[in-house]
Amino acid sequence: MSEAQRTNHKTLTKQNRKLVIAPYLFILPNLLIFSTFIVFPSLLGLYYSFHVYDGLNPMKFNGLDNYMKILTDQEFWSTIGRTGVYAVIVVPLIYAAALGIALLLAREIRMRGFFRAIFYWPTMISFIIVGLTWKWIFGDSFGILNHLLTMAGAEPVGFLTSSFWANTAVIVATVWSRAGFFMVIFIAGLQAIPTDYYEAARLDGATGTKVFRYITLPLLKPTSLLVVMLCLIDAFKAFPLMFALTGGGPGKETTFIVQYIYEIGFNRQELGLASAMSVILFILIGGFSALQFRLSKGGAV
């Protein structure tokens, strides 16, 4: 090999090395942030889950005792049950609201961008602010609804002190704050459906209901699965909105799993036990995500 060939070979090798390294340099900042705020705390929480730790005194290794304690913690499983019921109710409502709004705003209508912004706007508000806002609406002694009922001569309603009404308030606030986010996902899914299907259906004289049933819904299955899974994960991670709106009350009626973990960890100062509960919640949410990937790969959608 001549000197010129060796020089060209070295130049090409350096260029190839730069091409290989460059993508990793671009993702390095995000990787560092993800590792610092997600990976490292998750591993630390897993480590804590095998110890007795109150945040002040030295940790003591106790093996699987925290997990065994959870198995006999009736309040933990009751909270999981309440969270599951909440998810079963709120997920279909968000799905229906988001899809209905998307169907309306995917069309060519006047001020479409304005209406999309209006429905999306609640998703940009902090859950704490959403909870406090709806608390001013549903509040028993200072709420707008009860003020209007009193002005109309009716008796005030205990929206935040009644089990039924407190759960209803939480569900209404959740749907209001999240439907706009999933509306955007549905609009993207609707716009990805080829217009040829709709044109052929119109030529065949298909009604709007049949078009929706036999064209729109089947072709939206991947999007629908994504929305349902994200809604389900959101429901099991719900905490700030309920904490600001009801504080978990009345009693424990609107205390869901994340709030219960928070109370165990920071109110009772049992960080090891709370970490073990977090690991179980992580496994549960991971199961939902794995189910989504399996259904997507398996051709179920």
C-alpha positions as CSV (number, residue, x, y, z in Angstrom):
1,M,0.0,0.0,0.0
2,S,1.4,3.4,-1.1
3,E,1.8,6.4,1.2
4,A,-1.1,8.1,-0.5
5,Q,-3.4,5.1,0.0
6,R,-2.4,4.8,3.6
7,T,-3.2,8.5,4.1
8,N,-6.6,8.1,2.4
9,H,-7.3,5.0,4.5
10,K,-6.6,6.9,7.7
11,T,-8.8,9.8,6.6
12,L,-11.7,7.5,5.8
13,T,-11.2,5.7,9.1
14,K,-11.4,9.0,11.0
15,Q,-14.5,10.1,9.1
16,N,-16.2,6.7,9.8
17,R,-15.3,7.0,13.5
18,K,-16.8,10.5,13.6
19,L,-20.0,9.3,11.9
20,V,-20.3,6.5,14.5
21,I,-19.7,8.8,17.5
22,A,-21.7,11.8,16.3
23,P,-25.2,10.3,17.0
24,Y,-24.2,9.4,20.5
25,L,-22.9,12.9,21.2
26,F,-26.3,14.3,20.1
27,I,-28.3,12.1,22.4
28,L,-25.7,12.5,25.3
29,P,-27.5,15.5,27.0
30,N,-30.9,13.8,27.0
31,L,-29.3,10.5,28.1
32,L,-27.6,12.3,31.1
33,I,-30.9,14.0,32.0
34,F,-32.8,10.7,31.7
35,S,-30.2,8.8,33.8
36,T,-30.1,11.5,36.5
37,F,-33.8,12.0,37.0
38,I,-35.2,8.6,35.9
39,V,-32.7,5.7,35.9
40,F,-30.7,6.6,39.0
41,P,-33.8,7.4,41.3
42,S,-35.4,4.2,40.1
43,L,-32.4,2.1,41.0
44,L,-32.1,4.0,44.3
45,G,-35.8,3.3,45.0
46,L,-35.2,-0.4,44.3
47,Y,-32.3,-0.4,46.7
48,Y,-34.4,1.3,49.4
49,S,-37.2,-1.2,49.0
50,F,-35.0,-3.9,50.7
51,H,-34.2,-1.7,53.7
52,V,-35.9,-0.1,56.7
53,Y,-35.3,3.6,56.2
54,D,-36.9,6.8,57.6
55,G,-34.7,9.3,55.9
56,L,-32.9,10.2,59.1
57,N,-31.4,7.2,60.7
58,P,-29.0,4.7,58.9
59,M,-30.7,2.1,56.7
60,K,-31.1,-1.4,57.9
61,F,-31.3,-4.3,55.4
62,N,-34.5,-6.4,55.8
63,G,-34.6,-8.4,52.6
64,L,-38.1,-9.0,51.4
65,D,-39.8,-8.0,54.6
66,N,-41.3,-4.8,53.0
67,Y,-42.8,-6.8,50.2
68,M,-44.2,-9.4,52.6
69,K,-45.7,-6.5,54.7
70,I,-47.4,-5.2,51.5
71,L,-49.1,-8.6,51.0
72,T,-50.9,-8.2,54.3
73,D,-51.6,-4.5,54.0
74,Q,-55.4,-4.4,53.4
75,E,-55.3,-0.6,52.9
76,F,-52.8,-0.9,50.1
77,W,-54.9,-3.4,48.2
78,S,-58.1,-1.3,48.9
79,T,-56.3,1.7,47.4
80,I,-55.3,-0.4,44.3
81,G,-58.9,-1.4,44.0
82,R,-60.1,2.2,44.2
83,T,-57.5,3.2,41.6
84,G,-58.7,0.4,39.3
85,V,-62.3,1.4,39.6
86,Y,-61.4,5.0,38.9
87,A,-59.4,3.9,35.8
88,V,-62.3,1.7,34.5
89,I,-64.6,4.7,34.7
90,V,-62.3,7.5,33.5
91,V,-60.5,5.8,30.6
92,P,-63.7,5.2,28.5
93,L,-64.9,8.7,29.3
94,I,-61.6,10.3,28.2
95,Y,-61.6,8.1,25.1
96,A,-65.1,9.0,24.1
97,A,-64.6,12.7,24.8
98,A,-61.3,12.9,22.9
99,L,-62.5,10.9,19.9
100,G,-65.7,13.0,19.7
101,I,-63.9,16.3,19.8
102,A,-61.3,15.0,17.3
103,L,-64.0,13.9,14.8
104,L,-65.5,17.4,15.0
105,L,-62.2,19.3,14.7
106,A,-60.6,17.0,12.0
107,R,-63.0,18.5,9.5
108,E,-62.6,21.7,7.5
109,I,-64.6,24.1,9.7
110,R,-64.2,27.8,10.4
111,M,-61.9,28.7,13.3
112,R,-60.7,25.1,13.5
113,G,-57.3,26.1,14.9
114,F,-58.9,28.3,17.6
115,F,-61.2,25.5,18.8
116,R,-58.3,23.0,18.8
117,A,-56.3,25.4,21.0
118,I,-59.3,25.9,23.3
119,F,-59.7,22.1,23.9
120,Y,-56.0,21.5,24.2
121,W,-55.4,24.4,26.6
122,P,-56.4,22.6,29.8
123,T,-53.6,20.0,29.2
124,M,-51.0,22.7,29.6
125,I,-52.2,23.7,33.1
126,S,-50.5,22.1,36.2
127,F,-52.6,19.4,37.8
128,I,-52.4,21.3,41.1
129,I,-53.9,24.4,39.4
130,V,-56.6,22.2,37.8
131,G,-57.5,20.7,41.2
132,L,-57.6,24.1,42.9
133,T,-59.7,25.5,40.1
134,W,-62.3,22.8,40.3
135,K,-62.2,23.0,44.1
136,W,-63.5,26.6,43.7
137,I,-66.3,25.2,41.5
138,F,-67.3,22.2,43.7
139,G,-66.4,23.6,47.1
140,D,-69.0,23.0,49.8
141,S,-69.0,26.4,51.5
142,F,-67.4,28.6,48.9
143,G,-68.0,26.8,45.6
144,I,-69.6,28.4,42.6
145,L,-72.1,25.6,42.1
146,N,-73.4,25.7,45.6
147,H,-73.6,29.5,45.5
148,L,-75.8,29.2,42.4
149,L,-77.9,26.5,44.0
150,T,-78.4,28.7,47.1
151,M,-79.4,31.7,44.9
152,A,-81.9,29.4,43.2
153,G,-83.4,28.4,46.6
154,A,-82.0,24.9,46.6
155,E,-80.0,23.2,49.3
156,P,-76.2,23.1,48.9
157,V,-74.7,19.8,47.8
158,G,-71.7,18.3,49.6
159,F,-69.7,17.8,46.4
160,L,-66.4,17.3,48.3
161,T,-67.8,15.7,51.4
162,S,-69.9,13.0,49.8
163,S,-68.3,9.8,48.5
164,F,-70.3,9.8,45.3
165,W,-70.0,13.5,44.5
166,A,-66.3,13.6,45.4
167,N,-65.5,10.8,43.0
168,T,-67.7,12.5,40.4
169,A,-65.8,15.8,40.8
170,V,-62.4,14.0,40.4
171,I,-63.6,12.2,37.3
172,V,-65.0,15.4,35.7
173,A,-61.8,17.4,36.5
174,T,-59.7,14.5,35.0
175,V,-61.7,14.3,31.8
176,W,-61.6,18.1,31.4
177,S,-57.9,18.2,31.9
178,R,-56.8,15.2,29.7
179,A,-59.3,15.0,26.8
180,G,-57.5,17.7,24.9
181,F,-54.2,15.9,24.9
182,F,-55.7,12.7,23.5
183,M,-57.8,14.7,21.1
184,V,-54.5,15.7,19.4
185,I,-53.5,12.0,19.1
186,F,-56.8,11.1,17.6
187,I,-56.7,14.0,15.1
188,A,-53.2,12.7,13.9
189,G,-54.7,9.2,13.6
190,L,-57.7,10.5,11.6
191,Q,-55.5,12.5,9.3
192,A,-53.4,9.4,8.6
193,I,-56.5,7.5,7.2
194,P,-56.4,7.6,3.3
195,T,-59.3,9.7,1.9
196,D,-59.8,7.0,-0.8
197,Y,-61.7,4.9,1.6
198,Y,-64.2,7.6,2.4
199,E,-64.6,8.5,-1.3
200,A,-65.4,4.9,-2.1
201,A,-67.8,4.7,0.8
202,R,-69.7,7.8,-0.4
203,L,-69.9,6.4,-4.0
204,D,-71.4,3.2,-2.5
205,G,-74.0,5.3,-0.6
206,A,-72.7,4.4,2.9
207,T,-74.2,6.5,5.7
208,G,-72.1,8.4,8.2
209,T,-72.7,5.8,10.9
210,K,-71.6,3.0,8.7
211,V,-68.5,4.9,7.5
212,F,-67.5,5.5,11.2
213,R,-68.2,1.9,12.1
214,Y,-66.6,0.1,9.2
215,I,-63.8,2.5,8.1
216,T,-62.9,5.0,10.8
217,L,-62.9,2.8,13.9
218,P,-61.1,-0.2,12.4
219,L,-58.4,2.0,10.9
220,L,-58.1,3.9,14.2
221,K,-57.3,0.7,16.2
222,P,-53.5,1.4,16.6
223,T,-54.3,4.9,17.8
224,S,-57.1,3.7,20.0
225,L,-54.9,1.2,21.7
226,L,-52.2,3.8,22.3
227,V,-54.8,6.2,23.8
228,V,-56.3,3.5,26.1
229,M,-52.9,2.4,27.3
230,L,-51.7,6.0,28.0
231,C,-55.0,6.8,29.8
232,L,-54.7,3.7,31.9
233,I,-51.1,4.5,32.9
234,D,-52.2,8.1,33.7
235,A,-55.0,6.8,35.9
236,F,-52.7,4.7,37.9
237,K,-50.2,7.6,38.3
238,A,-52.9,10.1,39.3
239,F,-52.0,12.2,42.4
240,P,-51.6,16.0,42.2
241,L,-55.2,16.7,40.9
242,M,-56.9,14.6,43.6
243,F,-54.5,15.9,46.3
244,A,-55.4,19.6,45.4
245,L,-59.1,18.9,44.8
246,T,-60.2,16.5,47.6
247,G,-57.1,15.8,49.6
248,G,-58.0,12.1,49.2
249,G,-61.3,12.5,51.1
250,P,-63.9,12.2,52.2
251,G,-62.1,9.7,54.4
252,K,-60.1,7.6,51.9
253,E,-62.6,7.6,49.1
254,T,-60.5,9.5,46.6
255,T,-57.1,8.3,47.9
256,F,-55.4,6.5,45.1
257,I,-52.3,4.5,45.0
258,V,-49.7,7.2,44.4
259,Q,-51.1,9.3,47.2
260,Y,-51.1,6.3,49.5
261,I,-47.4,5.7,48.7
262,Y,-46.7,9.4,49.4
263,E,-48.4,9.2,52.8
264,I,-46.4,6.1,53.7
265,G,-43.1,7.6,52.6
266,F,-43.4,11.1,53.9
267,N,-46.1,11.2,56.5
268,R,-45.2,7.9,58.2
269,Q,-41.5,8.2,57.2
270,E,-41.4,4.6,56.0
271,L,-39.3,5.2,52.9
272,G,-38.3,1.6,52.5
273,L,-41.9,0.4,52.5
274,A,-43.0,3.2,50.2
275,S,-40.2,2.3,47.8
276,A,-41.4,-1.3,47.8
277,M,-44.9,-0.1,46.9
278,S,-43.4,2.0,44.1
279,V,-41.7,-1.0,42.7
280,I,-45.0,-2.9,42.6
281,L,-46.6,0.0,40.9
282,F,-43.7,0.2,38.4
283,I,-44.2,-3.5,37.6
284,L,-48.0,-2.9,37.2
285,I,-47.5,0.0,34.8
286,G,-44.7,-1.9,33.0
287,G,-47.2,-4.7,32.5
288,F,-49.6,-2.3,30.8
289,S,-46.8,-1.1,28.5
290,A,-45.7,-4.6,27.7
291,L,-49.3,-5.5,26.8
292,Q,-49.5,-2.6,24.5
293,F,-46.3,-3.6,22.6
294,R,-47.4,-7.2,22.5
295,L,-50.8,-6.4,21.0
296,S,-49.2,-4.0,18.5
297,K,-46.6,-6.6,17.4
298,G,-49.1,-9.4,17.4
299,G,-51.3,-7.7,14.8
300,A,-54.2,-7.3,17.2
301,V,-54.6,-3.8,16.1
